[in-house]
Amino acid sequence: MKTKKEQGSEPDAAEARFSDYAKPLIDEANSSAAALRSDSDADVLHTLRVALRRLRTLLWAYRPLLGEELEGRQGDRFRSLAGAAGKTRDWDILIELLSDALGEKRAPTERLLSARAAALSDSRERLAHAGINSELQDALNDANDTLRQMRKPTPLKKFARKRVAAAEKSLHKRMRRARGAKGGEYTSYHDVRKAGKKVRYLLEFFEPLLSRKQLKTLKGLKKLQKRFGALNDVVASEELLRGNSRDIFSNSRSVATALAALEKQRKRRIRAAAKLL
């Protein structure tokens, strides 16, 4: 008779494969965090942010085995770290949007770059003291300890297909809700974007285990993510501008002009996103 540990370590068991999926993402996050000490490139922060997002998706996939409490606690860890890594990219997007909307001569480029530099410095300082390596290792250990206690191994292929199906169901539900939203109400569009990203990550995790029908959705998801991501960029930029308008523009008229330009972009991108629904 197999012990619990032996059962949980069967190679075709979902429990045994968790580390195989998590470890490369943890290594990528740690590598990015280490590079950040000497490299101020925003791409390093973005790579870290994406790795943390993918880890959150993996935890969601394993929620039935880990339990909601552990999945939620670890997800909050990664969400907090990802938030600290995201501010510089937000400023980069705002700078690009305002340069396009107002023209390089009218855009307050120097002030925007100064605010970006401050955001980058803050992100590097926060992440330097966040203990990312130990945080991620603790999360991995906690998850593996829980999975080793499972009495009966979960067949990996069945598990993967079921979790992808659950994520797809959630996406379709949010798409229906967004189609019925009044006046292009953004929250429902944001929910579609997040749900689509979750499905895409799961398809990439479990690709060799999935049916041909499930894999056929990947191309459409990339298109959806691109359009809804473009919409999110404008909305996030509007929020960032409103929260920092006094530091960026010298008068309220200039602020109003910039916000009007971003609003025009938002409406155009909502229409483009709506076509995919």
N, C-alpha and C positions, 0 to 999 in steps of 0.2 A: 504493500500500500504506500502511495506517495505521501510525503510530508507536504505541509502547506508551502514551504519554501520551494520544494521540487515542482509542485504544481504550478506555482506562479512563475517559474523560470522556463517553462516549455517554450521552445523557439517560436511556435506559431500562436502563442498567447499574446493578447493585447497587453497584458500586464508586463510581460517580459520585454516588449519592444518599446515601452515608454522612453527609456533612456536613450535608445537609438534615435528617436525623433528629437528628444530634448537636448541632448549633449551638443550636437553641432550648432544649435541656436545659442546655447549658453556660451560656447567657445567663441562664436562670432560677437556676441555682446561683450564678453570680457576683452576680446582683442580690440574692439572699437573703443572701449573705455580706456584701455591702456594707451592706444594711439592718441587719444584726446589730450593726453598730458603734454604731448609735443606738437600735435597737429591741430590747428584751429579751423580746418576745413569743415564746413557745415555738412558735407557728405558723410563724414565720420559720425556725426551726431545722427544723421538720418539712418545710416546703417544700423546703429545701435537701437534706434527707435523701432525700426522694422523688425529686428530680431526679437525685441520685447513684445511687440504686437503678435508675432507668430507664436511666441511662447504662450501668450494668453489664449490664443485660439486652440493650441494643443491642450491646454488645461480644460478648456470648455469641452473639447472632444472627449476627454477622459472623465468628465464630471460624473457619469453613472458609476464609475469605479472608484473615484476619489471621494465622492460625496460633495454636496453643494458648499458646505462650510469650508473645507480645505480648498476647493477650487476658487471660491470667492476670496478667501484670504490671500492666496498666492496671486490671484489675478489683480488684486488691489496693489500688491507689491510692484508688479510689473507696470501697472497703469501709472503709478506715481513716478517711477523711473522714466518711463516713456514721456510723461509730461515735462519732466525736467530737460529732456533731450530735444523737445520739439520747437522751442521758441525761436531759435535762430532761423530755421527754415520758414517759419511764419513771416518773419521780417523780410526774408529774401523774396517771398511771393508778393508781399505788399509792395516792395520796391519795384518789382517787375510790372505789376499791374498799374501802379501810378505812373511809371515812366511811359507805359503804352497809352494810358488814358489821357494824361496831361501833357505829354511830351517831355523830353529830357530837360528842356530849359525851364519849364514851369514846375516840374516836380522838385520838391525840397530834398534833393539827393544827399547833400551833406548831413542834414539832420537825420534822415532815414538811416544812413550808414552809421552814424554815431549811436543811434538807438539799437541797431543790429549788433554793433560791437559790444554794447553793454549787455545785451541778451546773451551773446555768446560767452562772455566772461562769467555771467551768472550761472549759465548752464554748466560750464566746465567746473566752477567752484562747487556747485551743488552735487554734481556727479562724483567729483573727487572725494567728497566726504560721505558718499552714500554707501560705500562698502559693497559695490556691485558684485564683486567676485563672491564674497561670503553670502550675500543675499540670494544669489542664484544657486549657489551650492546647497544652501539650506533648503531652498524650495525643492530642488531635485531630490535631496535626501528624504524630506518629508513625504513627497509623493511616492518614492520607491518603498519607503517603510509601510505606507498604507497599502500599496499594491501587493506587497509580499504577503500580506495577511489574507488575501483572497483565498477562499476555500476551494473554488473551482475555477480553472483557467477559462478565459473568454476567448473564443476563436477570433483571431485577428481580422480575417477577411469579412466575416459577418459583422463584427463590431464596426469596422471602418465604413462599410456600406450603409449601415444603419445610422451612424452619426452624420455622414454626408447627407443622407436623406432627410434627417431632422433639420439640418442647417438649410437645405434647399426649401423645405416646407416653411421655415421661418422667413426666408427671403421672399417667397411668393406671397405670403401673408402681408408682409410689409409693402410689397409692390402694389397689391390690391388697395391697401390703405392709402398709399401715396396717390394712386389714380383718382381716389375720391376726395383728396384734400382740396380745400377751397383756396383759390387764388395762389396756387403754388406754394402753400404753407411749407416752410423749409424743414421743420422737424421730421416730418414723415420721409422726406427725401434723404435726410441724414441717416435715418434708420435703414433705408434701403442700401445706402453706401456701406454702412457697417456690416449689414447682413451679407451683402455681396462679397465683401472682403473676406469674411469668415468662410464662406463656401469656397472661394478661390484658394485660400490657404489650405483647407482640408483636402481639396482635390490634388494639390501639389504634394501634401504629406503622403497621402494614401494612393497615389496614382496607380502603382502596379496591382493594387488589390481591387480596383473599382471596375464596374461594368462599362462597356463601351458607351452606353446611353448616358451615364453620369459624366464621363469624360468629355462628351460632345458639348457640354455646357461651358467649358472653360473659355473658348474663344469669345462667346457672348459676354461672359463675365468680365473679361479684360476690357471690352468696349464699354460696358456699364460702369466699371470702376473708373475709367478714364473720364467719362462725361460727368459722373457724379462727383468725382474728385475735383474736376475743374470748377464745379459749382461750389463745393466746399471751400476751395481756395478763396473765392470772392467773399463768401459769407464770413470766413475767419478773418479776412483782411479788413472787412468793414468793422468787425468787433475790435480788432487791434487798433485801427485808426481812431475809433471813437474813444477808446481808453487812453490814447496817447496824443490826442489832437493838439493839445497846448504845447507839447514838446516838439511837434513836427511843423506846425504852421503858425505863422505870426498873427493871423487874424481869422475871425469866424467865417468870413466870406470865402476864404481859400479852403477851409474845412468843408463848407457846404458844397463847393464846386467839386472837390475830390470825392465826397460821399455820393454826390449825384452821378458822377462818372462810374463809380463802383456799382451803384444801384442799377444803372443801365446794363452793365456787364452781367450782374446777377440775374436780371430778368431774361436776358438773352440765353444764359446758360441753363436757367430753369426750363425754358422752352425746349432746348436741345435735350436735356435730361428726360423731360416728359415724353418725348418721342419714343424712348426705349421702354416705356411702361405700357 
